[in-house]
Amino acid sequence: MVSRQKERFGGAFIATIGAILTYWSWHSAISAGSFSLKAGFGGPAFAILGLALILFPGYQSERIARGEDISQLSGAQLLTPRWWGVLAVSLGSGILNLAMLKFWQF
């Protein structure tokens, strides 16, 4: 199991990369009139996921702390309701950012 300190450090790294990608997509949209779809979607999504890792324990840590047996679980089965919500907000923020970039086409 990964320590909470490592989870937070990883979350800060992911959130920073997401913020940089978001800034870059907006900067290039304003200055050059075009932007990367991947950066426009992925930037906010990664920023939200990184912030969630800073604020909440990871989904595996959450299940283990509750005393659940995770040996038979893999992939999406490991996600807790909290992390499904984080995933939904993360993807929603990416979609919303792309919509705003397209709406305010520079």
C-alpha positions in Angstrom: 0.0 0.0 0.0 1.3 3.5 -0.9 1.8 5.9 1.9 -0.5 8.9 2.2 2.5 11.2 1.8 3.3 9.6 -1.5 -0.3 9.9 -2.6 -0.4 13.6 -1.8 2.9 14.2 -3.6 1.7 12.3 -6.7 -1.6 14.3 -6.5 0.3 17.6 -6.4 2.4 16.5 -9.4 -0.7 15.5 -11.4 -2.6 18.7 -10.4 0.3 20.8 -11.5 0.6 19.1 -14.9 -3.1 19.5 -15.3 -3.0 23.2 -14.5 -0.1 23.7 -16.9 -2.0 21.9 -19.7 -5.1 24.0 -19.0 -3.1 27.2 -19.0 -1.3 26.2 -22.2 -4.6 25.4 -24.0 -6.1 28.7 -23.1 -2.9 30.6 -23.9 -2.6 29.0 -27.3 -6.3 29.6 -28.0 -6.0 33.3 -27.2 -2.6 34.0 -28.9 -2.6 31.6 -31.8 -6.3 31.1 -32.4 -6.0 27.3 -32.1 -5.6 24.8 -29.2 -4.9 21.2 -28.6 -8.1 19.1 -28.0 -6.1 16.7 -25.7 -4.7 19.5 -23.6 -8.1 21.2 -23.5 -9.8 18.1 -22.2 -7.0 16.4 -20.2 -5.7 19.5 -18.4 -8.8 20.2 -16.2 -9.5 16.5 -15.8 -6.0 15.8 -14.5 -6.1 18.9 -12.3 -9.3 17.7 -10.6 -7.9 14.1 -10.2 -4.7 15.5 -8.7 -6.6 17.7 -6.2 -8.8 14.8 -5.2 -5.6 12.7 -4.5 -4.4 15.5 -2.2 -7.7 15.8 -0.4 -8.9 12.2 -0.2 -7.1 8.8 0.3 -6.8 6.7 -2.8 -9.5 4.2 -3.6 -7.4 1.2 -2.6 -6.5 2.8 0.7 -10.1 3.6 1.3 -11.2 0.0 0.8 -8.4 -1.4 2.9 -9.1 1.1 5.7 -12.7 -0.2 5.7 -11.5 -3.7 6.1 -12.6 -4.9 2.7 -10.8 -7.7 0.9 -9.6 -6.3 -2.4 -7.7 -9.4 -3.6 -10.6 -10.4 -5.9 -11.2 -6.9 -7.3 -9.4 -5.3 -10.2 -9.7 -2.2 -12.4 -13.0 -0.3 -12.1 -14.3 -2.7 -9.4 -11.8 -1.1 -7.0 -13.4 2.4 -7.4 -15.4 3.6 -4.4 -18.5 5.8 -4.8 -16.4 8.8 -3.8 -13.9 8.1 -6.6 -16.7 7.5 -9.2 -17.9 11.0 -8.3 -14.4 12.4 -8.6 -14.1 10.7 -12.0 -17.4 12.2 -13.1 -16.5 15.7 -12.0 -13.1 15.3 -13.6 -14.5 14.2 -17.0 -17.2 16.9 -16.7 -14.6 19.6 -16.2 -12.7 18.5 -19.3 -15.9 18.6 -21.4 -16.8 22.0 -20.0 -13.4 23.4 -20.7 -13.5 22.1 -24.3 -17.0 23.6 -24.7 -15.8 27.0 -23.4 -12.7 26.9 -25.7 -14.9 26.1 -28.7 -17.6 28.7 -27.8 -15.0 31.5 -27.3 -13.2 30.6 -30.5 -10.4 33.1 -30.8 
